Amino acid sequence: MKNDFKNILAINFGGIGDEIFFLPSLISLKKEFPNSKITLALEPRSKSVKDLTNIIDDLILIDVKGKNKYFELLKLIFKSRAGKFDIVISSGGNKFISILLFLTGIKERYGYDTGNLSRKLLTKAIQLNKNQYACKMYHDLVSALTDNVTELPEIDIPPQEKIPNSILIHPGVSRLSVQKGMIKTITPEIWAETINILLSKGKKVILAGGPDDKECIEIILKNVKDNELFENYYGKTKSLKELAVLIGKAEKFICSDSAPLHVAVAMRTKTYAIFGPTDDKKLIPQSNLVTAIKSNDSCPLKPCLWERRQTTCETLNCLKIFAENIANTVF
């Protein structure tokens, strides 16, 4: 019977945003197999996703970006064999994924179609369609296992009472992306100017950020005018879950293309996201829930990050977005 207990291993390497994108797939599996146990193998940097949901029963931390990545993959194989899983599902378009899944010894194996080898080694090789919202792309992996369709991320945080007239701003992106030369947001000065405009219009503005945002926040604070409607909430959210609660309390949320954007989607908060070199059509749902704020540049390569290059260009015309335009769009 389809609702019998299933011991399911899901493998999804990436940042916290990738794990949030993956949640609808796990939710649909849980609906299909309500008595199942779901274990998620992921990178250590993204383990806080478990704080957002009860769907995930256990984690296997695999540091595939570290110096000992081959040892880590061997560890995954051994843990997979020891775990006595019935089903394994893995994202990733690398052609070696199918070999990895085969080596786990798990009977039912689902991954993307990367060629003849994947079709031979996998129970089902699923066509990889990157030209869609990332949640849908991942959800294709479970289409052979369930007719349930979960379109948006869902997290186990109840709806929050809204702070009247409030706009929450989270300007940061991960330090790792900055170190790798992936500039995906406007300057701190533009963020500060946006805040000042919103304050002048009588909005209550709350500023939040994580440890990676310290330098950005300091510049913003130097440029924000004194105003009783402004609240600096930087450093007060100590976890991803606490940030999710704060996002849920805001009437509107402005952010960069980063993990808090996907948390906001899960919290169903009206969100405005700054997009430059990345593709908003793949990273936000096509609904009234999220509005992409973009420049009016005519760069023929945009969106280019991930599509055509691994780092952003020096001109960054795609991020020449004015504070007035941001404030007017939100207001």
Protein Blocks (a to p, Z undefined) as FASTA:
>chain_A
ZZbccddddddeddfklmmmmmmmmmmmmmmmmmbccdddddfklmmmmmmpckbmbdcd
ddfkbmklmmmmmmmmmmmmmnopabdcdehjbfklmmmmmmnopabacdddebjklmmm
pmbdcdddfbbcfklmmmmmmmmmpcbdcfbdcddddcddddehiacddfbdcfklmmno
pafbdcfklmmmmmmmmmmnopacdddddfklmmmmmmmmmmpccdfkbccfehkambfk
lmmmmmmmpmbdcddddfklmmmmmnopacddddfkbcfklmpccdfkbccdddfbfbfk
bcfehjlocbdcfklmmmmccfklmmmmmZZ
